């Protein structure tokens, strides 16, 4: 496995990664000879499907054939030393041709305007953005076996492409483990005398790696998009909404620990990084939180720590508690050394009081808070800057006909509301009537289409599992994927 992961690092940038340098050629040839042609080819499919997530199977197939052919030709004993460099240059030239069969990218033309090594490096840096939601739909058992029996090799290639492009943000070791166990399951059960029973047993056995792939793909994608600080905030408010009775001091260290875990493991090629760190993180959570919440205690009863984590991740938001009004930081506090933490604490307090507010909104408030503090805390007159923004947003609110909050004409309550919240999301509007579903009082019209209260939190996945498997695992899987 370790050799395979090292190879993926070299192949991940597709044809243009081959830069003609001896150490790259030697390393690729070493791995080609160690793995053999078929394993080398398999890993090339995965690497390029991750890189070009929007490419068709046919486009990836063309690229894979060229890369494998290059390695097969240039990694034989007695091959010309210039073989690899010349071959990689030919691949770059083919990428730049008008009728290139390789995956299309809008930046290709700009790279092709360059020459030599610069062209190769530019092409190597191109990649498609990750898919927002996985598009792989697992067929029924009968459909799987029919496709497998018709052409096992084509079936495996198409699965690797579809799965790797859908879950390209999952750590490489997790993705490799998941694809390997899936193909093993199909090859075993499709020749079994009792395929239905076989599939049910195998799916139950691979449920941990399957859910780990879904979860890590989703959260690593979020980590990449948010960055470490914003991811920490998102994770914190998610915990706060699941356990509104826990304090900031209880949950913030766990959010920091989670952010550190994903920072270390999302791009790691260590075989067990995610599994090991996730187990350690779950042990910390289960050591600190169960006494405060019965639902967390139930999730922590299992012996499999990763299954315990999936249980925690799948918990829906809890009913909001009746808590005193959150203490708001002053202008001076917002611009102090602790300003960022105080702003985060206040948004945490809002999240635990309004447990159905989606992550998208809370993160928007986080961004607004950061922007305003960045602009005003560096101004000559900090208070004047903050107060002027408060006054400007109050005027904008009045112009739309929204009622002001009680006492919103001035003072700390007015300042903080306007520093951290857009006018549409003033605290009175965040006081949801009938939390968790009624939707009364929540200005959903200000959300992007499709982010309604009921649709946001745990949309059903469309994967076609057997009835028994679906009943047992759908709730955990859908929440791990969508939350």
N, C-alpha and C positions, 0 to 999 in steps of 0.2 A: 504493500500500500504506500509506503513512504516513497519508493521509487516512482510510483505512478503519480503521486502528488507533485514531486519535483518536476516531472515531465510536464504536467499541466501548466506549471508556471512558465515554462518555456514556450508552450504551444498556444497559450491564451490569447496572444495577439494575432493569431492566424498567419496568413502567408507573409505579411510584411514584418513579422517579428524576426524572421531569419535575416540577420544583418550582415552575413558574410564574414563574421569574425571567427577565428579558429576555435575559440573557447566555446562559442555557441554551437558550432558544427560538431565539435567533439562531444559536447554534453548531450546533444540530441541523438547523435549516433550511439553513444553509450547506452542511453535509455532505450533506443530502438532495438539494439541488440539484446539488451537485458529482458525487455518485455516481450519481444516478438512482434511480428507484423500486426496480428489481430488485436492484441491489447493496445498497441500503439494507436491503431486505427480507432478503436473504441474511445480512447481518451481524447483523441483529436476531435471526434464528433461532439463530445461533451464540452470541451474547451471552446470550440467555435460556436456552438449553440448558445452557450452562456454569453459570449461576446456579441454575437449578432442575434439578439433575442427575437427580432422581427423578421428574420430571414426565413425563406421557405426551406423545406427539407431538400428540395432539388438544388438550391443554391449552396446549402451547406455540403451536400454530397459532392458537388463539383470541387469545392475547396478542399475537402478531405482527401479526395482522390489525388489532387495535385501535391498536397503536403506529404501524404504517405509515399507517393511515387518518388518525390524528391529524396526522402529519407532512404527509401529502398535502393535508389540508384547511387546515391552519394555516400552511403554508409557501408558499402561493401569493401572488402579488402582490395587494395590496389586502385581505388577510385582516384581520379585526378583531384589534387588539393583544391583546385578552383571550382570543382563541380558544384559544391553547395552554394558558394557565392553567386556563381553564374545562374544557378537554378532559382535562387531566391530573387535575383534581379528579374528573371523572366516572369516570375509570378507577379511581381510588382507591376511590370509592364502589362501583363494580361489584366490585372485589376484596373488599369487605366484605359483599357481599350473601350471603344464605344459599345461593343457587344459582349462585355464581360459577363460570364455566367456566375460570377461570385456575388455574395450579398451586397446589395446596394446601400450606399450611405451618402447623405447629402454633402458631407465634407470631402468626398473622394476627389472631386474636381480640383479643389484647392491643393490637396496633397500632390496630385499629378502634375501641377504646374511647377513643382520642385524637381530636383534631379538627384540621382545617386542615393547616398545614405540618408540624406534629409527626406527624400521621398519615402523611403522605406520606413523611417521612424515616424513620419507623419501618418502614413497608412496604419502603422501599428497602433497608434493612439486612438484611432477611430473605433467606436463601439456604439451599439444601440442602447438607448436608455432601458432600464429593466421594465418589464411589464407591470402595470399597476395591480392587476389581479391575474393569478395563474389561469391559463387557458386550457391546460390539459384536463380532459374529461376521461376518466377511466371507463372503458367499455364494460359491458356485462361479461360474466365468465364465459358464456358461449361465444361472444364476439371475440374475446381475447384468444380463445383456443382456435377458432376458425382462422384468424389472421396468422397465428403462430404456426399452424399446421401447413398453411398455404406456402409460406416462405419464412422460416425461422429467422434468417439473417436480416431480411428486410424489415420484419416485425421488430427485431431488437434495435435496428438502426433508427427506425421511425420513433420508437418509444424514447430512446436516448435523446433524440433531438427535441421532441415535444416536452419531455419532462425537464431536461436541462434548461431549455429556453424559458419555461414557465417558472422554475424555481432557481433561477440563476443567482439570486442573492443569498441563497443558503450556503454555508461554508462548504468548501470542496469535499472534505471528508464525509460530511453528512450527506451530501448529494450522491457521492459515489456509493456509500453504504446503502442508501435507499434504492438506487437503480439496480445495484447488484442483487439485493434481496428480492426485488420485484421480479426481475428476469428469472431468478432461481425458482420463485414461486410458480410462475407461468410454465416454465419448462417441466416442473415436477407435476403440477396438477393437471396439465392438459394431456398427460399420458396415464393419469391415474384411473383406476376402475371406478372410483367414486369422486369425481372432480368437485362436486359441490361441497362435500365434507372437507376435501383437501383444501379448497380455497378458503373456507371459513376458518380452518385451523391455521393456515399460513398467514392470513390477514390479521388474525388475533396475535400471532407471534411477532409480526412486523409492525404492530400498531405504534410502538414507541418510536422507531426510526421514521415511520410515516408522519406522525404528528410532530416529531422534532424537525423534519424537513419543512412542513407547513409553517410551524412557529418561527423557526430561525430565518426562513426566507422573508416572512412578513416583518419581523422585528429588525433584522439586519438591513432590510430595505428602508425601514423607518429611521434607523440609526444613521445610514448614509445620507438620507434626505435632511434630517434634523441637525445632525452634529451632536456631540457628546452632551453639551449643556442643555439643549432643548429636549433631547431624548430623556435626560434625567428628569426634567420637569414633567414630561408626558407620562413617564413611568410612575412618578410620584403621585400625580393627580389620578391616575388609574387606580392605584392602591387606595387613595383617599376615598374614592367613590365606592369601592368595594367594602371598605372598612372605615366609615365616617367617624367611628368612635376612637380611632387611633390618632395620636398626636403627630405633629410635624417631626418631633424628635424621634418618634418610633419609626416613621416611614422614610424619612429623607436618607438615612444611611443605607437602607435597602435599595432605594432608587440609585444612589451613587454606585453601589456595588453592582447592580444590574448594568448600568452604563459602562462600567469598567470591564465587565464580562464580555459584553458585545463589542466593545472597542478592541479587546484582545483576540476574540475568537471568530468574528465575522470574516476576517481575511486570513485566518490562520490555516496552515496546512498540517498542523499537529493532528494526529489521528483522533484523539479523544478530547480536544480542547473544549468544545461546546458541552459534551456530555459531562466532563469532569467539573467544569466551572459552574454549569447549571445545577449539578447536584450539590455543590458547595453553597451556592446561592440559596437553593431551596432549604437546605439545612439551617441556614441563618434565619430565613423567614419563618420556618416552622419552629425555631427555637424562641422567636421573639413575639409572634403574633397570635398563636392559637388561644392563649388565655383571654384575649380581648374579643374574640369572635368565634362563635360556634361553627360557622361555615368553614373558616380557615382550619379549625381543629379537625373537622371531618376530612378535609383534603390532606392533612398531614398524617393521617393514620396509616397510610399505605407504606409498604416496605420499599417500593420503587420510587426513588426521589424524583426522577423525571416525570413519572406519572402524577406524582403529587403536584409538581409545578404546573402541568397541563390542567389539573383540576383547579388550581388557584387562578390561572389565566382565564379559565372559562367561567369563573364566577360572574354573575351579572351585577350591576350596581345595586347597592343596598338602599333601602328606603332612607330618605334624608332624616337626620335627627334634628330635634329642636334645640339649637345651640344659640348662645348669645351672639349678638352682632359681632362680626370679625373686626378686630382692631386694625385701624388703617394707619400706615406710616405717614409721617409728615414730610413736607418738602425736604427738610434738612436730613431726615433719615433716608429718604430715597436717594439722595446724592452723597451719602456717606460711603465709607468702605464696605459697609454691610448692606448697601442699597439693593443690590441684585438679590441677595438672599431674603431681605425683607419683602421685596416685591413678590418673590416666589412664594414666600410664606403666606402672603395675603391671598394670592391666587389659589394656593392650596386650601385655604380656609373657605374660599368661595366654592371650590370643587366639592368639599366634603359637606357643604350645606345644600348644594344643588347637584345631586348625584346623577341626574340624567343629562346634564350638559355634555355634548360630545367633545371628544378630544380635539377635533378640528377647531372648535370655538375657543377652547381653553388655550390652545397653542397660538391662535390668533391674538388673544389677549396678552400672551407672553411676548409675542413679537412687538406689539404696540408698546408695551411697557418698556422693552429694551430700547426701542427707537426713541421714545420720548426722553428716557433717562440719558441716552447717548447724546441727544441734541441739547437738552437743557442743562444737564449737569456740567457741561463744558462751556456754557455761556457765561458772559461776564456777570450777569445778574440772574442767578439760577431761579430764585423765587419769582421774579418778574416773568421769566420765560415760561415756567410752569403755570403761573396764574393766567398768563395771556392765552395759553392753550386751553386752559379750563374755561375762560370766558368765551373764547371762540367756539368751543364745542357746545357750550350752553346756548349760545345764540343759534347755532345750527339746529339744536334740538328743538328750540322754540319754533323755528321756522317750519319744521316738519309737523308741528302740532302735538309733539309728545309732551305729556305732563312732566314737570320737574319732580325730582325726588324731594321728600320732605326735608327741608333745611338745605336744599341744594344751592341756594343763592351764594353761599360762601363757606369758608371754613375747611377743616381737614376732610370732612366727608365729601364735599364737592370736589376738592382738589384730587383726592385719590381716585374717585370714580372716573374723573376725566383723564387722569394720567394713565390709568390702566385699562379703561374700558371705552370702546367706541360708544357714541350716544345711544345707539339702538340697544346696547346691552347694559344699560344702567342697572344698578342693583335691584330696583323694584321689578324690572322686567325679568330678572333672573329668578325671582321667587316663583317657582313653578307651582301651579295649582294641580294637584293630583300628580305628584312625581311619578316617574316611570310609566308613562304611557298616555295619560290623559292629554298632555300637551297644552293644557290651558295656561295662558300667561306667557308662553314661550314664543318669541317672535321668529317662528320658523321661516317666515318669508325672507329673512335676511340671510338664510343659509343657502349654499349652492344647491341646485336641484339634486334630489336623490339623497339628501342627508336629513330626512325627517327622523323624528325620535325613534319610531319603531323600525325603520329601515336601516338606520345607521348601525345599530349594535349587533348583530349576529345574524346576518343574512344566511340563508341556507346555501350550502355548497351544492353543486350539481353532479358530483361524482356518483357513479352508479354502483354502489356497493350492494352486497346481498342484504336482504331484509334484516336478518339478525344482526349483522355487523353495523348496519346503518342505525338501527335502534339503540345499539349499545354505545356508539361512539360519535354520533352526529353532533350532539350538543358541544362536546369538547372540541371537536375538529372545527366546526364552523366559527366558534368564538376565538379559538387560537388563530384562525386565519384572518378574521375580519376585525377583531378588536384592536 
